[in-house]
């Protein structure tokens, strides 16, 4: 395929991902009818896409009757779920935040199982704020819910909403965590094997001759801490030096600043001697690749990168990030199926409904074998 054809394919991929993300936000009820919808500028800034790509996605949403543009005021949701049946049994879904690539597919997996069994889904997003989690839990507890699916908020820390989680157990509401779980709450969960994934990612780099390995990790959720844990365990097992300066951290609150050009420059200054970097997820990897390209550095010729989630984000057509596969749609389906089993089991609190997905990698080519240079 020509470079022009590749660029066109990348633009189509960006448009489709943005459209699907926006559509799922609306149809799931995360952004409700008559609520203000993010502007072109906000979506451009969030995704890093061109104005034309964003405008094309918004035009399609408008054609589909999902949004309406009001001159001088902004863009608003114009979707009301007329098929919603208030008499149907309901499950609650609390998410910590909706990423641009995971949320639609995971939600589709959950919805495909729940709607088939006649359940409606009430969705809430905490934006990684514990106060919001408490508010949504209180609201859902006042509803007649059959079950709960929860993505932990700031999950690497003990959760302070102990009273509400005790109330969930007291009322015997089947509850299953997704992507993570709280260290001070005993609920089953459906997750990636994050620590193992971190271990295997580091192992690939080591087996390709890398000894100066850095990383960028997220410290306010369990996934980041588990991936870091596996990474340092692998370094120890293989006798590879750990250097604290080579590890950079960020959180939800400072993500925009830390992944800005200035923020990435500060990280790079500390890690420039590394031959390889492990990155928290593909969103971080995409930011980092763009930063390296701006500095005239090539992946994997100058530095090897490995990541998590296999997000299939639009990247340099010649380089695909080697990434741990996130099961996305299947994770949603497994979560929904397990919750249904729990809802049919009066003794669910004494059973194990957890699931961990095995570690697999995509076919990325972002790691260079440097054993001959040793």
C-alpha positions in Angstrom: 0.0 0.0 0.0 1.3 3.5 -0.8 2.0 6.1 1.8 -1.0 8.0 0.7 -3.2 4.9 1.0 -1.8 4.2 4.4 -2.5 7.8 5.6 -6.1 7.5 4.3 -6.5 4.2 6.2 -5.2 5.8 9.4 -7.6 8.7 9.0 -10.5 6.2 8.6 -9.3 4.3 11.7 -9.2 7.5 13.7 -12.6 8.6 12.6 -14.2 5.2 13.4 -12.6 5.0 16.8 -13.7 8.5 17.7 -17.2 7.9 16.4 -17.6 4.6 18.3 -16.3 6.3 21.5 -18.8 9.2 21.2 -21.7 6.9 20.3 -21.1 4.6 23.2 -20.9 7.6 25.6 -24.3 8.7 24.4 -26.2 5.4 24.0 -24.9 4.0 27.4 -26.2 7.1 29.2 -22.8 8.3 30.4 -23.7 11.6 28.7 -27.5 12.0 28.9 -30.1 13.5 26.7 -29.8 17.4 26.5 -26.4 17.3 28.3 -23.7 19.4 26.6 -21.3 17.3 24.4 -17.6 18.0 24.2 -16.7 20.5 21.5 -14.5 20.0 18.5 -11.6 21.7 20.2 -11.9 19.6 23.3 -12.0 16.4 21.2 -9.1 17.5 19.1 -7.0 18.2 22.3 -8.1 14.9 23.9 -7.4 12.6 21.0 -4.7 14.6 19.1 -6.7 14.1 15.9 -7.1 16.7 13.1 -10.0 19.1 13.0 -11.3 17.4 9.9 -11.3 13.9 11.5 -13.2 15.3 14.6 -15.7 17.2 12.4 -16.4 14.1 10.2 -17.2 12.0 13.4 -19.4 14.8 14.8 -21.2 15.2 11.4 -22.0 11.5 11.4 -23.3 11.6 15.0 -25.5 14.5 14.0 -26.8 12.6 10.9 -27.6 9.7 13.2 -29.7 11.9 15.5 -27.4 11.5 18.5 -26.3 15.1 18.8 -27.6 18.6 17.8 -25.5 21.7 17.3 -27.0 25.0 18.6 -25.4 28.1 17.0 -23.7 30.2 19.6 -24.3 27.7 22.4 -22.5 24.4 21.6 -23.3 20.8 20.9 -25.9 18.8 22.9 -26.9 15.2 23.2 -30.2 14.6 21.4 -30.7 10.9 22.2 -33.3 9.4 24.5 -33.4 5.7 24.9 -37.0 5.0 23.9 -36.5 1.3 24.2 -35.6 1.5 27.9 -38.0 -0.4 30.0 -38.3 0.8 33.5 -39.9 -2.5 34.5 -36.9 -4.5 33.5 -34.4 -5.8 36.1 -31.3 -3.5 36.3 -27.6 -3.8 37.0 -25.4 -0.9 37.9 -22.0 -0.2 36.2 -19.6 2.2 37.8 -16.5 3.1 35.8 -13.6 5.1 37.1 -13.1 6.9 33.7 -13.8 6.1 30.1 -10.6 5.8 28.0 -10.8 6.5 24.3 -10.1 2.9 23.4 -11.1 0.5 26.1 -14.5 1.8 27.2 -16.6 1.2 24.1 -15.5 -2.4 23.6 -15.7 -3.4 27.3 -19.1 -1.8 27.5 -20.3 -3.6 24.4 -19.2 -6.9 25.8 -21.2 -6.3 29.1 -24.2 -5.0 27.2 -24.3 -7.9 24.7 -24.8 -10.4 27.6 -27.0 -8.3 29.8 -29.5 -7.2 27.1 -29.8 -10.8 25.9 -30.9 -11.8 29.4 -33.3 -8.9 29.6 -31.3 -6.5 31.9 -31.0 -2.8 31.6 -27.7 -1.1 32.6 -27.4 2.0 34.7 -23.9 3.6 34.0 -22.0 6.1 36.1 -18.5 7.4 35.7 -16.5 8.7 38.7 -13.7 10.4 36.8 -11.4 8.7 39.4 -13.0 10.8 42.2 -13.8 8.9 45.4 -16.5 11.5 46.4 -18.2 10.8 43.1 -18.0 7.0 43.7 -19.7 7.5 47.1 -22.5 9.6 45.5 -23.1 7.0 42.7 -23.0 4.1 45.2 -25.6 5.8 47.4 -27.8 6.5 44.3 -27.6 2.9 43.1 -28.2 1.5 46.6 -31.5 3.4 46.6 -32.5 1.6 43.4 -33.7 -1.9 43.2 -30.6 -3.3 41.5 -30.0 -7.0 40.8 -26.2 -6.6 40.7 -23.2 -4.3 40.4 -20.1 -4.1 38.2 -17.5 -1.7 39.6 -14.2 -0.4 38.2 -12.3 0.8 41.3 -11.5 4.5 41.7 -7.9 5.2 42.7 -7.7 1.5 43.2 -4.1 1.3 44.3 -5.2 2.9 47.6 -7.4 1.5 50.3 -11.0 2.7 49.6 -12.6 5.0 52.2 -16.2 4.2 51.2 -16.2 1.3 53.6 -19.7 1.9 55.0 -21.2 1.7 51.5 -19.4 -1.5 50.6 -20.5 -3.0 53.9 -24.1 -2.0 53.0 -23.7 -3.8 49.7 -22.8 -7.0 51.5 -25.5 -6.6 54.1 -28.1 -6.3 51.3 -26.5 -9.2 49.5 -26.2 -7.4 46.2 -24.0 -9.5 43.9 -21.0 -7.3 43.1 -18.1 -7.9 40.8 -15.1 -5.7 40.2 -13.6 -5.1 36.7 -10.0 -4.3 35.8 -9.0 -4.0 39.5 -10.1 -4.4 43.1 -9.5 -2.5 46.3 -6.8 -3.8 48.8 -9.2 -3.4 51.7 -12.4 -4.8 50.1 -13.0 -8.5 49.5 -15.0 -8.7 46.3 -14.2 -10.9 43.3 -12.9 -9.4 40.1 -12.3 -9.9 36.4 -8.9 -8.6 35.4 -5.9 -8.9 33.2 -3.0 -10.7 34.9 -1.2 -7.4 35.3 1.8 -8.4 37.4 2.5 -11.3 35.1 2.1 -9.1 32.1 4.7 -6.7 33.6 7.0 -9.6 34.2 6.7 -11.0 30.7 7.2 -7.6 29.1 10.4 -7.0 31.0 11.5 -10.6 30.1 11.1 -9.9 26.4 13.4 -6.9 26.6 16.0 -8.7 28.7 16.0 -11.7 26.2 16.6 -9.2 23.4 19.8 -7.9 25.2 18.4 -4.9 27.0 19.8 -4.1 30.5 19.1 -0.4 30.8 15.3 -0.6 31.0 13.2 2.3 32.2 9.4 2.7 32.6 6.5 5.1 32.8 3.8 3.8 35.2 0.5 5.1 36.7 0.5 5.1 40.5 -3.1 5.7 41.4 -4.6 2.5 40.0 -3.9 -1.1 40.7 -3.1 -1.9 37.1 -0.1 0.5 37.2 1.2 -0.8 40.4 0.8 -4.5 39.4 2.6 -3.9 36.1 5.4 -2.2 38.0 5.6 -5.0 40.5 6.0 -7.6 37.7 8.6 -5.5 36.0 10.8 -5.2 39.1 10.4 -8.8 40.0 11.7 -9.8 36.5 14.7 -7.5 36.8 15.5 -9.1 40.1 15.1 -12.7 38.8 17.4 -11.9 35.8 20.0 -9.9 37.8 19.3 -6.7 35.8 20.2 -3.4 37.6 17.2 -1.3 38.8 17.7 2.5 38.6 15.1 4.6 40.4 15.8 7.5 38.1 14.7 5.5 35.2 11.2 5.0 36.6 8.7 7.9 36.0 5.3 8.1 37.5 2.0 10.0 36.8 -1.6 9.9 38.1 -5.0 10.8 36.7 -4.8 14.3 38.1 -1.5 15.2 36.5 -1.7 13.0 33.4 -2.2 15.9 31.0 0.8 17.8 32.4 3.1 14.8 32.6 2.3 13.6 29.1 2.7 17.1 27.6 5.8 17.8 25.5 7.4 19.6 28.5 6.4 16.7 30.9 7.8 14.1 28.5 11.0 16.0 28.1 11.5 15.9 31.9 11.0 12.2 31.8 13.3 11.7 28.8 16.1 13.6 30.5 16.1 11.1 33.3 15.7 8.0 31.0 17.8 9.0 27.9 20.4 6.4 28.7 17.9 3.6 28.6 17.8 1.3 25.5 14.2 0.3 26.2 11.1 1.6 28.0 8.1 -0.2 29.4 5.0 2.1 29.2 1.8 1.9 31.2 -0.5 1.6 28.3 -0.8 2.3 24.5 -2.1 5.9 25.1 1.2 6.7 26.9 3.1 4.8 24.2 1.6 6.9 21.5 2.4 10.2 23.2 6.0 8.9 23.8 6.5 7.8 20.2 5.3 11.2 18.9 7.7 12.9 21.3 10.6 10.7 20.2 9.9 11.3 16.5 9.9 15.1 17.2 13.4 14.7 18.5 14.5 12.7 15.5 14.7 9.4 17.4 13.4 6.2 15.8 11.6 3.2 17.4 13.0 0.5 17.6 16.3 1.6 16.0 17.2 4.1 18.7 15.0 2.9 21.6 12.7 -0.1 22.1 9.2 0.3 23.5 6.7 -2.2 25.0 3.3 -1.4 26.3 -0.1 -2.8 27.5 -3.6 -3.1 26.1 -3.1 -3.6 22.3 -5.3 -0.6 21.7 -4.8 -0.5 18.0 -4.4 3.3 18.1 -3.4 5.0 14.9 0.4 4.9 14.9 3.4 5.2 12.6 2.5 2.8 9.8 5.9 1.3 9.9 6.0 0.7 13.6 3.5 -1.2 15.7 3.9 -1.1 19.5 4.6 -4.5 21.0 1.8 -4.7 23.5 0.1 -7.0 26.0 -3.3 -7.8 24.6 -6.3 -6.5 26.6 -9.3 -8.8 26.0 -11.7 -5.8 25.8 -15.0 -7.2 24.5 -14.3 -10.6 25.9 -13.5 -9.1 29.3 -16.9 -7.4 29.3 -18.7 -10.6 28.4 -16.9 -12.7 31.0 -17.7 -10.1 33.6 -21.4 -10.0 32.7 -21.7 -13.8 32.6 -20.0 -14.2 36.0 -22.3 -11.5 37.5 -25.3 -13.4 36.1 -24.1 -16.6 37.8 -23.6 -14.7 41.0 -27.2 -13.2 40.8 -28.4 -16.8 40.6 -26.4 -17.9 43.6 -27.7 -16.9 47.1 -24.3 -17.9 48.5 -22.2 -15.8 46.1 -20.3 -14.2 49.0 -18.7 -17.5 49.8 -17.8 -18.5 46.3 -15.1 -17.5 43.9 -16.2 -15.7 40.7 -12.9 -14.1 39.9 -11.2 -14.5 36.5 -7.7 -13.6 35.3 -6.9 -13.6 31.6 -3.6 -15.2 30.4 -0.9 -12.9 29.1 -0.6 -12.7 25.3 1.2 -10.2 23.1 0.3 -8.7 19.7 2.6 -8.9 16.7 4.3 -5.5 17.3 7.7 -4.7 16.0 8.8 -2.0 18.5 11.6 -4.0 20.2 15.1 -4.3 18.8 17.4 -7.3 19.4 20.6 -5.7 20.6 22.4 -8.8 21.9 25.1 -8.5 19.2 25.9 -5.0 20.6 26.6 -6.3 24.1 
